[in-house]
């Protein structure tokens, strides 16, 4: 799995003119599921998102608190284009992106694991497979890429 995690003071997702989800303080996640991903990758990614210390403590010291510590929210958006390869030519190659039904199954499990730790009301979602408009205010700016392909 490949995840772009952004610390935000607000984020929202629209499909057409409809507001699908909105959060305030927390993370906006763009999540790509690859053909090589398994349930172990889902669990590893969910645990990493939940444990990552991207927030300051009460004294203002950075990198001290995780999403649970600050009662933050998560807005997660499925993003198969994260798996696009651009090595050859000018058209992205998406062969490494998992196909719809399998990607949705793993993505839904990822959301379920996040909700199990944070609660249903603190984990929001876009609309799988839809053309979405995402809006956010990145704080810091903090943007971190998590990738289960990175074995180090």
C-alpha positions in Angstrom: 0.0 0.0 0.0 1.1 3.5 -0.7 -0.3 6.3 1.5 0.2 10.0 1.3 -0.6 11.3 4.8 -1.1 15.1 5.3 -1.7 16.7 8.6 -4.7 19.0 8.2 -6.7 21.6 10.1 -9.6 20.8 7.7 -10.3 18.6 4.8 -13.4 17.7 2.7 -14.4 15.6 -0.3 -17.1 16.4 -2.8 -18.5 14.2 -5.6 -20.1 16.6 -8.1 -22.0 19.2 -6.0 -22.5 16.8 -3.0 -20.4 17.1 0.1 -19.4 13.5 0.9 -17.2 14.0 4.0 -15.5 16.6 6.0 -13.1 16.7 9.0 -11.4 19.3 11.1 -8.1 18.5 12.9 -6.3 15.3 11.8 -5.1 13.5 8.7 -6.1 13.5 5.1 -5.0 10.2 3.6 -4.7 9.3 -0.1 -4.5 5.5 -0.3 -3.3 3.3 -3.2 -3.7 -0.4 -3.1 -1.3 -2.4 -5.3 -1.6 -5.9 -6.8 1.0 -7.1 -4.3 -0.8 -6.0 -1.2 -2.3 -8.4 1.4 -4.2 -8.1 4.6 -0.8 -7.9 6.4 0.0 -4.8 4.4 -3.4 -3.3 5.4 -2.7 -4.0 9.1 0.9 -2.6 8.8 -0.4 0.5 7.1 -3.3 1.1 9.6 -1.0 0.6 12.5 1.6 3.0 11.1 -1.0 5.7 10.5 -2.4 5.3 14.0 1.0 5.3 15.7 2.8 8.1 13.7 3.7 11.0 15.9 3.0 14.0 13.7 1.5 16.3 16.4 3.0 18.6 19.0 2.5 18.1 22.7 1.0 20.7 25.1 4.3 22.6 25.4 4.6 22.9 21.6 7.3 20.2 21.1 6.9 18.6 17.7 6.6 14.9 16.8 5.3 13.9 20.3 1.6 12.8 19.8 -0.2 10.5 17.5 -3.7 10.9 16.0 -5.3 9.1 19.0 -3.5 11.3 21.5 -5.0 14.4 20.0 -8.5 13.0 19.3 -8.0 13.8 15.7 -10.0 12.7 12.7 -9.1 10.9 9.5 -10.4 11.6 6.0 -9.3 8.7 3.7 -9.6 8.7 0.0 -8.9 5.7 -2.3 -6.4 6.8 -4.9 -5.3 4.2 -7.5 -3.2 6.8 -9.3 -0.6 6.6 -6.6 0.5 3.4 -8.2 1.0 5.0 -11.6 4.4 4.5 -13.1 5.9 7.0 -15.5 9.2 5.4 -16.4 8.3 5.0 -20.1 6.5 7.4 -22.3 4.1 10.2 -21.3 1.1 8.1 -20.3 1.0 6.7 -16.7 1.0 2.9 -16.4 -1.5 1.7 -13.7 -0.8 -2.1 -14.0 0.5 -2.1 -10.4 -2.9 -0.8 -9.0 -5.2 -3.5 -7.7 -8.4 -4.1 -9.6 -11.7 -2.6 -8.3 -13.3 -5.4 -6.3 -10.1 -6.6 -4.7 -8.9 -3.0 -4.0 -12.2 -2.1 -2.4 -12.1 -5.2 -0.2 -8.6 -4.3 1.1 -9.4 -0.6 1.3 -12.6 -1.3 3.3 -10.5 -3.5 5.7 -8.1 -0.6 6.1 -10.9 1.8 7.1 -12.4 -0.9 9.4 -9.0 -1.2 11.3 -8.8 2.6 11.6 -12.4 2.8 12.9 -11.7 0.0 15.4 -9.1 2.2 17.1 -10.5 5.7 16.6 -14.3 5.1 16.4 -16.7 5.2 13.4 -17.3 8.9 13.9 -13.7 9.9 13.6 -12.8 8.1 10.3 -14.4 9.4 7.2 -14.2 8.3 3.6 -14.6 9.6 0.1 -16.6 7.5 -2.5 -14.6 4.6 -3.8 -14.2 4.7 -7.6 -15.8 8.1 -8.0 -14.3 11.3 -9.5 -13.8 13.3 -6.3 -12.8 16.9 -5.5 -10.6 17.1 -2.4 -9.9 20.2 -0.4 -7.6 20.6 2.5 -5.5 22.9 4.6 -2.2 21.3 5.2 -0.6 22.2 8.5 3.1 22.4 9.0 3.1 21.6 6.1 3.4 18.0 7.1 3.2 15.5 4.2 4.6 11.9 4.7 4.6 9.0 2.3 4.1 5.6 3.7 4.8 2.6 1.5 4.7 -1.1 2.4 7.2 -1.7 -0.4 9.8 0.1 1.8 11.3 -2.7 3.7 13.9 -0.6 5.6 
